[in-house]
Amino acid sequence: MTFILQNLPWFWFALMILFCVIEALTVGLTSIWMAISSFVLIFVSFTKIPILYQFLIFVVLSTVLFFTTRPFLKSKLKIGE
């Protein structure tokens, strides 16, 4: 756990890559929101915000992105039809 806490930008970068790979394999706008949130958290992790709050920011940002942009993009990209 100490290793992760000392390397938080790399932790969020690894999660971003993981979510991008999952999105590439599913092609259904399922995990792109978490990849975007992970990208934002790379920069947030350079601050002294505790990991618990970073995780909370990740969850909230992913949820907001999912519910605000997915319906619009789904109709524009015609996904699921």
Sequence and secondary structure as in RCSB ss.txt:
>XXXX:A:sequence
MTFILQNLPWFWFALMILFCVIEALTVGLTSIWMAISSFVLIFVSFTKIPILYQFLIFVVLSTVLFFTTRPFLKS
KLKIGE
>XXXX:A:secstr
 HHHHHTHHHHHHHHHHHHHHHHHHH SSSSHHHHHHHHHHHHHTTS   HHHHHHHHHHHHHHHHHHHHHHHHH
HHTTT 
